[in-house]
Every structure is written in C-alpha cells, then in structure tokens.
Amino acid sequence: MHPDTPAVSLPDSAVSYWVDSTDQPAHPHLAEDVAADVAVVGAGIAGFSTATFLAEDGHSVVLLDANGIATKTTGHTAAKVTVAHGLRYNYLIDTFGEEKAKLYADANRTALEEVSSRVADQSIDCAFRRAPAYSYVPPGDDTQQIEDEVTAARRLGLDAKHVEDVPAPVDVAAGIRYDEQAHFHPRAYLLSLLETFEAEGGRVYGNTRARDIEYGPPHRLETPEGQVKADDIVVATHYPFVKRMLYLPRTLPGQEHIITVNVEGEPPEGMYYNAGTDLHSFRPVPTQNGTMLLVEGKKHPTGIGEDTMELTRQVQSFATSHFPVEDITHRWSAQDFMTMDRVPYMGPISPFSESVYVVTGFGGWGMTHGTVAGLLLSDLIAGRDNEWAELYTPNRMPPLKSLKRLPNAGAKMMKQFIKGHRNPSEEDDLPPLDPGEGTVVARDNEPVGVYRDASGEWHAVSGSCTYSGCVLRWNGAGESWDCPCDGSRYNRDGTVIDGPAQEDLAEKPVPRSKNRTKTIR
C-alpha cells in the first residue's frame, strides 16, 4: 500500500461511473410497425455513430436498443480515444502486411480526429481531454517488443516516441508515447449524438429487443410488438443477435475490472497501459468535483478465472500501492470480444447478406473502432467507396500468420466449454451467502443460480445459459451471471445483458436451506 494511503473499501454495489453520473433519457418502446431507410440495432458508440452519420447524410433511420442508451458495453468502458492499442502495430505488419496495417492506423487516427472535431464544433460537454498515451513494460519484461513496436508505428505514419520513463508512479523498463490522444465521458458524448440524431429526424426506441430478421428486400426487423421495414440493417449489439453461429467460433469474450478512486492531489495527466505480463491501465477522470483516477486490470476469459471480487481487490491493491487513494467511488466489470486475428469485424454480416451489416470484436478498443464503424458503414450504405472495407470485412479469410494463434485460442475456447458443461455438485444445503453474493447449485439435476440481495432476500433463476446451455458462473464484480462458453451475461434477476443469448433466465423457486437465515453483515 502507498505509504500515504489510508484503509479504503470497495463500494457495496457494482455501478459504472459513466452510467451513475448521467441521466437516462426516456424513449418509447416499439409497439407498432414502422419503416425507415436504415434500422440500427444497438445504442452504444458503434450503433449511435452509425445512426447519426447516416441521419446527417439524409437517410431515414430508426435506432433500437434492448435497454437504455449506452448503459451496457459503452457505459462500462475505460473510455480512451486513442490509436495506442497496446502493442498492436508490429503484429499487424507481420500478420497483414504494411499496407493493411497502415489502413488500421489511419482508420483509428481518423476516428480520434472525428470525435475531437465533433466535440469542438458542437461544444459537447463530455470531459474530453487531449493527453499523451503510454504503453510500457516494467523491469524484467521484454523491452525489445517496445523497440519493435515504435519502429512499426513510425513506419505506419504514427508519431510514436520511445521512452525509458513515464511521469507516473510505476516502474518502467521501456515504453511508447503517443501525444495528442484523448479520453472522455462516453455517455455524455453519446447523449450529445442523440440530440444530433433526433434533430436530423432519427427515431429512437428503447427497451425493444430485436428478435430476428426476415430478409428482403426490404428487410423486416422483428421485435416483440412491432417490426421495422428497412432497406439496410446494422447489427451493433456488441455480439450479433442473428447469424450467431458464424461468429461464436471466431470471437473470444474477455473481461476486465475497473474502479474509480479519489486520490490526494492530482493524478497523472496521461493514459497508461502496462503491456507486460501484469496488465493494468489507468487514466484521469475529470469531474465537477475534481479529477478522479480510473484503474483497470486483471483481464480474464469470461466465466473463467478466480473469484471476480478477488480480482477487483487486486485492482484495488494496485491502485493503493501506487497512489495515495482517499476513497473508491465506483467499481464495475467491462466485457469485450476479441477476434481471432485481432482486427474487428465491420461490414456485411455474411457473404449472402450484403445489406445487413455487423459490428463486433473490438478487443477492448471500442471508442475509436466504434467511430470507425460509423464512418465505414455509413459509406457502405450510401454506396461510397471506403478503403478500410477490405481490412475490416467480417467475411475475410484469416491471414496465414494469424493461424498460429488458433491453437492457443482454441485451447481457451475448449477450456471454457469444458468448464461450462461441468455441473455443480448436488448439495444438501445451500452454501452460506452474504448479501450481494451468488452461486450456482444443483437441484433435481438442474443448475440453479441463487443470489442474496442487499436486504438479505434470496432469489433464484435457472443456472444454465439460454443460448449454449452451459452452467453459469456468478460474477460478483459485475453482479451478473456469466456464461463461460459463449460470453452471454445476465443481470442478477436473469435479464440478458450481453449476447449471444437472447432469452432471459427463468425464475426458479429458492432452494430450501437452513443457511438462508444467515445473519446479514
């Protein structure tokens, strides 16, 4: 612990600062049939950017989301708007060749400038700040990878600088600095895009879950109470709700855990990413009451790993070991999907669905790539050429050099499936649970997820994923039921947070147990 840091505790509940610090606008759910040029499903940064850019182009656009605006993936990000994607560019040159690696760099640099220009031109109040971004390795890690990355980034036209120290209280053997990068409040930014979108005639329907697509033309997007007839459809739901089996073998879900803290004095100005063996990142968060620090780390495959609350405590330990932490304001979990070749999918959802598009697989770098998606898909739908299309197409053949990652990725996926199909042992009694804790037990040869809320009341849902059938795992850090097989996540009450699952978990009777009367602490 930092010598000036008093004892601090984690918040009782998992709530993202971005969601907690902004209001949720009310939008009607879709209760009738409507028509538009384009239907966009998913109100995160990819969906909102695409919908807004299309509306500004003069298209009639309907935007649907199963929940509220930017309350899920975008509302739980670390919100760094940067071309510094860890140690990415040497890999891209080696795997895709210099020409395509340069397209990746240009796309993300363009997205950074797109966000910056919109913030300036529209006077968006979203705590947007320019700052240097550092990727570094600590002593004992391989420093040659830093030198190789700097060389690669410069070959692609990026202004990368080699450094041997950083202005932050971490030990560094070598690092890279990218100047004039940025961070912001993602929900505040999207709520401003919402105003622009609606001013351009865009229509938003919340609490409306898309169920299926009846292919046309025109296509018909099916929802529980109505349908949207559209010439083009964009599926920006983080994981596609249609053609799911096309993407399940090609994407791996992973999570990280985030806290925001108040520190004595001012935190470092820049953004910092430990690209070594102990992955952590941190960056400042400007607020009306001063500047907080966001700390992220302990990445692991969804549904696999240690107790997620223990992982969050390890993030807490990193923060308190390096900074004089006064208190921890928020904690939450973030999830993203990584493609096999580490380049997102943006484009036609299949070779036979040219006017139905998908966006997924950002691999933790969604703020620039979500904006890239808006720029790319709005061009494709408008019939304009875009030089990034071939790089990002979901229907690309994987580069031969990327196939060397398949054994490791396949092993991870196999581990997830094996773990997911392992039934919990039959127990005579429920294990003792404190408020805020959950577990999966077996009752009558069926997994049951049992959760105890803050007031001490017990709740139970089916413990099997509604998509893969795998046994779920309780994620205390994110307060969710997570599937180790496909990355589906459900709220503690069983409602779907993240796909590929579409159906909620069924409510179950709470198993009888003498331990249900455990004293609340």
Buried (B, 14 or more C-beta within 10 A) or exposed (E): BBEEBEEBEBBEEBBBBBBEBBEBEEBEBBEEEBBBBBBBBBBBBBBBBBBBBBBBBEBBBBBBBBBBBBBBBBBBBBBBBBBBBBBBBBBBBBBBEBEBBBBBBBBBBBBBBBBBEBBEEEEBEBBBBEBBBBBBBBEEBBBEBBBBBBBBBBBBEBEBBBBEEBEBEBEBBBBBBBEBBBBBBBBBBBBBBBEBBBEBEBBBBBBBBBBEBEBEEBBBBBBEEBBBBBBBBBBBBBBBBBBBEBBBEBBBBBBBBBBBBBBEEEBBBBBBBBBBEEBBBBBBBBBEEEBBBBBBBBBBBBBBBEEBBEBBBBBBEBBBEBBBBBEBBBBBBBBBBBBBBBBBBBBBBBEEBEBBBBBBBBBBBBBBBBBBBBBBBBBBBBEEEBEBBEBBBBEBEBBEEBEEBEEEBEEBBEEBBEBBEEEBEEEEEBEBBEBBBBBBBBBEEEBBBBBBBEEBEBBBBBBBBBBBEBBBBBBBBBBBBBBBBBBBBBBBEBBBBBBBBBBBBEEBEBBEBEEBEBEEE
